[in-house]
Amino acid sequence: MVLEHKGIPIFYTDTGYGDAIVLLHGFLENSTIWDALIPTLSIKNRVVCIDLLGHGDTGCLGYIHSMEDMADAVKAILSHLEINTAYFFGHSMGGYVALAFAEKNPNYTKGLCLVNSTASADTKEKQLNRDRAINAVKENHKTFIQLAISNLFSPKNRDAFAKEIIATKQEALKTPLQGIIAALEGMKIRKDRHIVLENKTFKKMMILGKEDPVLNYKTIVNQVENYDVEIIIFPDGHMSFIENKEELLHKIMHFID
């Protein structure tokens, strides 16, 4: 389904009935990453998946898609669907969007789960890496995507999930050049949102990977040790919805129960 928002189409799916669960994908992904989880989650819940700005079948708003811009698009979908409260699960960049949404709309938030994501802003080094990535994308975005996707999996899983990696690359290659750059620019300027984790009105959980090549799980655990956040550590990489699919599904169901 599609909703027009600020002159562009926002694509979303709406499956099942019950308490609402909002699933937000990461950078170079789209709402199809959740397809394997929807049949189980929608048995007792209403599951909403959204293509974020510049990804999947959702259009681009500009040359920078801030996390706040993406959160506003999520709010537009929920308002359209007359959903007043929901559990939010965000993978990687989707976690940044979920944090931005929860900061602005705490009353909408029943629970917040960051999946292979962080409440921290980019360090100076990571900001420089974003700039390098933008240059690489402008030079050859297909090569950038091919390398970026493979590197998100733990090394030991790259053969075991070869088919899934190919499928993930195929979906990522659908992401328009403007969408890729706008997301990189938006992630680069996002602010630290640990303050959201201080909110006592909703549940909070983080899913981390021991071999995540993007995020150091030990650093994140240390950063949130004084917050009321449930920490789950999987043994694999950045792509928990593939590498630890069954475990992730179990943790999501436990969180919303």
C-alpha positions, -999 to +999 in steps of 0.1 A: +000+000+000+011+036-006+004+069+012+014+102-003+035+122+021+049+156+013+044+149-024+062+115-025+049+079-021+055+061+012+052+023+008+040+002+037+024-032+045-003-037+071-009-073+082-030-089+110-049-075+140-041-067+176-013-047+193+007-028+166+043-038+158+062-014+135+092-029+118+118-005+103+146-017+080+182-005+078+204+012+052+202-003+017+174-025+028+136-023+025+105-037+042+110-071+026+137-080+052+108-087+076+089-111+053+099-143+070+088-129+104+054-115+095+034-147+093+042-156+130+041-120+143+008-113+127-010-142+143-019-121+173-006-087+163-010-060+136+024-058+118+033-026+099+064-026+077+075+007+061+099+015+033+119+044+047+127+075+026+147+067-006+145+029+000+123+002-016+092+018-032+093+050-012+104+082-029+132+106-020+124+139-003+157+156-009+195+153-008+196+147+030+171+123+047+175+131+084+164+105+109+137+131+119+125+132+083+122+095+083+104+094+117+079+120+104+071+096+075+066+068+099+042+090+120+023+098+088+017+061+081+006+055+117-018+084+117-032+073+084-038+038+099-052+053+131-026+035+152-020+054+185+005+031+202+030+005+189+061-015+196+090-004+174+118-026+161+145-010+140+174-027+123+205-006+121+194+027+105+159+017+113+169+018+149+181+054+145+147+063+130+129+045+159+149+065+184+140+098+166+103+087+166+103+078+202+120+110+212+093+131+195+064+107+201+069+090+235+032+085+240+030+064+208+058+041+220+049+009+240+083-006+234+115+002+216+140-024+203+172-015+186+184-044+164+221-042+156+218-005+162+230+022+187+218+053+204+251+070+198+259+096+172+286+090+146+321+096+158+343+119+138+360+088+123+326+074+113+315+107+098+347+106+077+338+071+066+303+082+056+320+109+034+342+082+019+312+060+013+294+089-004+323+094-028+324+056-035+287+056-042+290+085-066+319+067-084+302+033-087+272+026-065+268-010-077+303-019-065+297-001-032+266-022-026+282-055-035+310-049-010+289-033+017+263-061+019+288-090+022+307-071+049+276-069+071+277-107+078+301-124+102+330-140+082+320-175+091+284-170+078+293-157+043+293-191+028+264-205+049+241-176+039+254-172+003+219-174-012+206-149+013+235-125+006+227-126-031+191-119-025+200-090-001+223-075-027+195-077-054+171-058-031+198-033-022+206-026-059+170-013-063+179+016-040+183+048-060+215+067-060+199+097-044+183+075-017+217+060-008+235+093-005+206+110+013+206+083+039+244+084+044+241+122+049+213+118+073+230+092+094+262+113+095+244+142+111+222+123+135+224+133+172+231+111+202+198+098+216+208+080+248+183+104+265+155+083+249+167+053+268+161+071+300+123+072+293+105+051+319+072+049+301+081+022+276+101-010+275+135-010+258+156-038+244+188-040+223+199-069+201+236-070+194+259-093+175+293-105+189+308-105+155+290-074+142+316-058+118+297-024+120+291-020+158+313-031+187+289-048+211+312-044+241+313-006+236+275-004+233+269-026+264+292-002+284+273+028+270+239+015+282+248-002+314+231+025+335+199+024+315+169+002+320+175-017+288+174-055+282+205-065+263+205-096+241+237-107+225+237-131+195+269-149+184+269-136+148+271-104+127+251-073+117+222-091+099+204-107+128+172-110+109+190-135+086+219-148+107+198-154+139+163-153+125+146-178+148+163-164+179+153-128+169+117-139+163+116-155+197+130-124+214+105-101+196+076-123+207+089-123+242+093-085+242+057-078+231+041-105+253 
